[in-house]
């Protein structure tokens, strides 16, 4: 997972996840292929979650720094 997280950016993972969901919703794939798509979707969702959590942490840090600076004035 760590390798996938560094290899894929958020937008790449999101776009591929959208495609995986589209294929699963369309149906017509074998059980084995559907399971493989599901597993890939789970991996991609983890990558997206990782990026979003990192973005949230950066925002929280920036807001806290701003509030601290405002409190010093």
DARA-V717548 format. One record per pair of residues at least 24 apart in sequence whose ideal C-beta (glycine too) atoms are under 8 Angstrom apart, sorted by sequence separation. I is the first residue (numbers start at 0). GAP is how many residues later the second one is. D is the distance in Angstrom with one decimal. If there is no record, write none. Layout:
((I GAP D) (I GAP D))
This chain:
((15 24 7.8) (16 24 5.9) (19 24 6.6) (16 27 4.1) (15 28 5.5) (16 28 6.3) (13 30 7.8) (12 31 4.8) (16 31 6.5) (12 34 4.1) (13 34 5.6) (12 35 5.1) (7 36 7.7) (9 37 7.7) (9 38 6.1) (12 38 7.3) (3 39 5.9) (7 39 5.3) (4 41 7.7) (9 41 3.9) (0 42 6.7) (3 42 7.9) (4 42 5.3) (8 42 7.5) (9 42 7.3) (3 43 5.6) (0 45 6.0) (4 45 5.1) (0 46 7.7) (4 46 7.8))
